[in-house]
Amino acid sequence: MNVKKIVGLLVVALLIYFVVVQPNAAANSVHNIGTILKNAADSVTSFFTQIV
């Protein structure tokens, strides 16, 4: 088995464990990541709107 595949499986296992053990914290983490991505997309949109 290659190291990349093993690390990937470990990351997935840790994520599943985190969701099972601390579902509220996992939900907050996903919400925060979504907020960061939304803000980044809004910033890029605003940038290109200002150029035009």
Buried (B, 14 or more C-beta within 10 A) or exposed (E): EEEEEEEEEEEEEEEEEEBEEEEEEBEEBEEEEEEEEEEEEEEEEEEEEEEE
